[in-house]
Amino acid sequence: MTMLRISADRERCIGAGMCALVASEVFDQDEDDGRVRLLDPEPQDGLVAVREAVEACPSGALALDEY
C-alpha cells in the first residue's frame, strides 16, 4: 500500500485555494491570510484527489513524499 506524506510551504503559497477545492478533507485555507492549511499530512483515503491538488497548486507550495 502506498502511503503519502504531504508538506506545505506556507511562505510560497499564494492563497489560490485550488488544493482546498480539490481535496477539502486534506487542505483548507487559513481564515486570516488565505494560505494553505494542512489538515491531514498523511491521508489514508482520497489519494487521487490529493495528487491532483498538489499538481493544481499554481505556486508549487505543496509536495508529496511517497513511502
Secondary structure, DSSP 4 states (H G I P E B T S, - for coil): ---EEEEE-TTT-----HHHHH-TTTEEE-TTT--EEES-SS-SS-HHHHHHHHHH-TT--EEEEE-
